[in-house]
């Protein structure tokens, strides 16, 4: 018994960092309530999620959407959300700001939605990535209003154009230039061909 107590005291005295090292996670973002009524087919920018390594050892982290198994609100699927970055490494005390977008499908069930924007540590082992059983999250509330498929398609196009501007503008200009050049080449080729044919006919008449 005395020997066991001595070994325990020795471990705490000479290896304190090993004994008290822990992995931690926190989020500086509070509850997110989207007051704007969201429309199917649109890509929305949500407030960013700020993740903190509250532990005293470095760790890899991942962001995902979770929810209560039995909740009155609708559950937003993970594939609606775009996290940038989705996974990252943090040293103790360091912070990562994660940008969040929600890309609503054309066919979306209208109603009130609830979910957690959750950050959790992950560790690598021989079998792959294993999630550690701690997490921190911000509550997310939003409402989707009804829209028919034609409205949703229109919303999707205009939203995509706005989100990825100015690259969408450059692409449109590039396509327009290709069409103009192709039309010009075709017209010039026809006119040149006709002119050459007329010159040949004149030459035969002169002979």
Helices and strands as residue ranges (DSSP letters): H 2-14, H 16-20, E 26-27, E 32-33, E 38-39, E 43-52, E 59-66, E 74-75, G 78-80, E 81-84, E 87-90, E 95-103, E 111-125, E 128-131, E 136-145, H 149-163, H 167-206
